[in-house]
Amino acid sequence: MEYVRLGLTDLKISRVGFGCAAMGGYDYGYTDDHDSIAAVHKALDLGVNFFDTADVYGFGHAEEVLSEALGSCRHDVVVATKFGVKWDEQGRTTRDISPPRVMQALDASLRRLKLDSVPLYQIHWPDRDTPIGETIEALKKCQESGKIRALGCCNFPVDLVEDAQAHCQLTTLQLPYSLAQRDFEETIRVCHQKYTISALCYNPLAQGLLTGKYGPNATFEGTDLRRRSELFSDDKFTAALALLDKLKIVGERCGRTPAQVAIQWILENPSVSCVITGIKKPLQIEENVGALGGSLSAVDFDFLSAG
C-alpha cells in the first residue's frame, strides 16, 4: 500500500480510499450489509486506512455499517465523514451548513460511528444562505473541543475555498475527477499548490462507466442516482465508451483492467492525494488497490490524457 500525508496534518492515508456511498443502500442500488462488512475487512487486510462516508448516505445507515465493520479498528484508521445535507422522514433532502446544523450533525455522526472525535470532518456541499465564515467558526469550536481533528470541504469552487481559508486551514478538498470528468482539474492544482490542500477524488470510474460493466442499454432502478446522472446522458455516455476503449488498449499493454488504468491515471497527477473508490463487494476494493505500483508510460499517459 502507498500512503500520503493529509494536508499539513500528521495523518497519513492510503492513496486508494474506501468510499461508503453505496454502503448506504440508497444511491447505487441494493447493497447487502454483509457484503459491505466483508469489503471493509478486505480493505483493512490490503492496508487501506482511509474510509470516506457521510451522514446522508443511507440517512445514517452507512456510518452505522462502517462502524460495525471496523469494530475496534475504527480508532486506528482515518474515518472521514461529511455534513451539509439534511433529510426529513420522507427522505427529502436540503442543504444546510448553518452553525446549529454543524452541532446537530456532528454529534449524530459521532454517535453512529462510535467515535469521540472525527479524524476528518467535511462540509459536503455549500448552501445558498449561510456565509462560509459562520460555518467555519462553528466547526473550529468543535475542533477546539476535540470532536474534530481536521477540516475539509467537498464540491467547493476555488473562490469559496479561498473564503474558507481566510478563517481556517482546510486540510482536504473533495471533488469528482476522472478521465471522463476533468472540469475541476485546475481547481485541484491551484488548491494543492497554493494552500497545501490534499485533493481527494471521488467518482474516479465515472460512476462505473469506466469499468466496462455498463453498455448502451444499461438501466437503473429505484433511488439509484445514475438514473438522473449527466454522466449517463447520451453525449457523456458515448464519450465515456470511447475512453473505455482507450483504457482497454492501455490495460492490455500493461496487464491491468480498465478500472485499474483509470485509477492509476488519476494518481499520477501530482496534486492528487487519494482516489476514493466506491465499494460494494470485496473483489472491487481488491481490484482497485491493484492499481497501485508501477506507473504508466509517458506514451500511455499522453494517449489517455488526449481525451
N, C-alpha and C positions, 0 to 999 in steps of 0.2 A: 504494500500500500504506500502511496505517496501522501505526504502531509504538507500543509502550508500554514503559515501564521495568519491569524484572523485579524486584519486591520493592524492597529497599533497595540493590541492586547497581547497577553502571553498565551492565549488559547491557540491550539493547533488543531486543524480539522483535516479530514481526509478529502482528497481532491474530487472524489466521487461521493456525493452525499445521497442520502435516502429520503426521497420525497414522499410525504404521507397523505397527499391529497386523495389518492384512490382509496386509502385505508378508511376514509370516512364513509365509503359505500354510497356516495351520492353523485359526484361529478363524473365518474368514469365507469358507470355501470356497476353491476353487482360485484361485491368483494367479500370473500369469505374471511372472517376474523382469524380462523386457524391458519389460513394461507398467509395472512399479513404477519402474524406472530412468527411463523416459520421463516418468513422472508427477513424479518428483523434479526432473528437468530443467525441466519446465514450471513447477513451483513456483518454482524459482530465477529463471526468466525473469519471473515475476509479482511478484517481490520477497519471497516467503515466505522467512524466515530461521530459522524455528523448526521443528525436526524432533524429534518425540517417539517414542521406541521403548522397548523393554525387553528384557532378556536372555532372558526366557521366550518372546517372540514368535517362533514357529517354532523354539524351542530354539536361539537364537543366529542363525538364518538372517536375520531382519530386520535385525539390526545389520550383518551382513556385506553384505547387499544395499545398505543405506543408505550404507555406507562406499564401496562401489564406485560408486554413483550420484553421490555428492557429489564424489568424486575430491579434488583439491586444495582444492576449496571447503569441505571439512569443517572447515578451520581458520578460515573466515570467517563461519560461521553458528553458531547456538546449537543444539547437539545435546543433547538430554535423554534419558537412559536410566534404567532402574529395576532394582532387585534386590529380592529378598524371596520369590520363588517359585523353588524348585529342582526339578529333574526327574531322573528316572532313565532308564535305557536303554529302558524300556518306555513312556516318556512320562508316567509317573505323577508328579503334582506335589504338593508340600507347601510350606507357608510356613515360611520360616526367615530371620530377620533377626539371628541371633547374630553376635557380632564375628568369628568365623572365616569365616562366610559373607560378611560385608562384604568382607574382603580377597580372598577367592577370586573372588567375583562381579565385583568392580570390576576386578581385573586381567584377567579373561577378557573383559569388555566393552571395556576399553581396547585389547586385542589385536584383537578383531573390528572395532572402529570405527577402528582405526589412529590412535588419538589418544594423546597423552601426558597429557592432562587432560580430564575430562568437564566441560563448562560447567555442566550441571545434573544432579545425581545424586539420584534419588528413591527413597524407601522405597515399594515397590509396594503392600504390604499389611502390617499389623502381624501378629505371630504371638501365640500364647497363652502362650508360655513365656519370651520374652525381655523384660526390662524395657527400656522405650524409652531410658532413660538410658544403658544399656550400648551399645545400637546407636549412639546419637548420639556417644558418646565415641569409638567406633571410627571413625566417619565423620569426626569432627573431626581425628583423627590423619592420615587420608588427605588431608584438606583442607590441613592444615599441611605435608604433604609435597609438595603441588602437584598431586595426582592428581584433585582435585575443586575446582571453583570455587565453586559454590553448592549448597546442600542443600534438598531439598524432600520432600514426602510425598504419598501418594495414599491415598484411601479411609480417612482418619482422621476420627473424630468429634472434636467440639470439645475434650472433656476430654483426649484423647490429644495433640492439638495443643498444648494448654496445658502438658502434662507435658514434651513435647519442647522447648517454648520455654524451659523452665527450664534447659536445657542448651545451647541454641544459638539463633541467629536463623534460623528457617526462611524460605526465600525464596518457596516456592510450596506450594500445596495443590491437588491434582488430584482432582476429583470428577465423577461423572456429573451432568449438568444439561441439561435441555431442557424444552420445553413439556409433554412427556409424563412428565417425571421431575423433580419440583421438591422432593424430600424434603430436599435439602441447601441450599436457598436461604438459610436463616437461618445455617447454618454458614459459608457463603461470605461473607455480610455481616459476621458477627462477626469472623472471622479477618482479613478485609481491614481493617476499621476499627480493631480493637484491636491488631493486630500488623503491619500493612502487608504482609501476605502476599498475593502475587498468586494469584488464582484461575485455574486452568487447567481448562476444562470439556470433558470428553470425553462421547461419546455424544450430541452435540448434535442429531442427527437420529434419536434413539431406535433405534439400530442399523438405520437405513434406513427405519423405519416412516413418518417424516415426509417422505420423498421422493416418496411416491405410487407407488413401484416395486412394493410388495408388497400383494396383495389378500388376502381372507379365506382363500383356498386355497393360500397360499404354503407351500412345503416347502423344507427344507434338508437337506443330506446330510453324511455323514461326521462330521468333528470340528467342523463349524460350530456355534459356541456358541448361535446363535439357536434351535437345536433344543430347548434347555433354558432359554432366557431367559424370565423372567417378563414381559418386555415383549411377548412373543408369546403369552402366555396369553389366553384368551378375553376376559376383562374388560378387560385392559390394551389388547388389540388393538382392541376396539370403541371404547374411549375415544380411542385414537390416530387412528382413522379419522375420528372427529368433529372432532378437532383439525386433521386434514389438510384437511377441508372448509373450515375457517376460514382456514387458510393459503392455500388456493386463492383464496378470496374476496379476501383482502388482496393476494395476488400479482397478481390481475387488475387491482386498483385502481392498483398502483404499478409494474406491468410487471416483476415478478420471479417466479422459480419458488418453489414452496412451500419448498424447501430453503433458498433464499436468505432468505426471510422468517423462517424458523425460526432461522437463524443470526443474523440481524440483531436479532431479539428478544432473544437472549441477550446480544449485545454492547452493548445499550442498558442493561444492568444495570451501574451504576457500580462495582460490586465485582468485576466480571469483567474480567480482563486479556486472555485469549486463549481462543478456541474451537479445540479440537483436532478436526479433521475426518478421519475415516478415509478413506484414499485407495487405490484400486486402479489407476485409469487417469487420464491427463492431463485428460480432459474433466471429471472430478469436481473436481479442485483448481481448474480454471478457473471452474466454476460456483460453487464455494464462496467463492472470492475475490471473485466478483461480488456477494456480499452486502454488501461494504464500500461506503461512500459514501452520503451522504444519511441519512435517519432515518425511522422510522415516525411517522406522525401520532399524536397523543395518542389519537385515537378508535380507530385500528387497534391501537395498543399495548394499550389497555384491553380491546378486543374479544378479543384473543388471550389476555391475562392472566386473563380471567374464567374460563377453563377450559372 
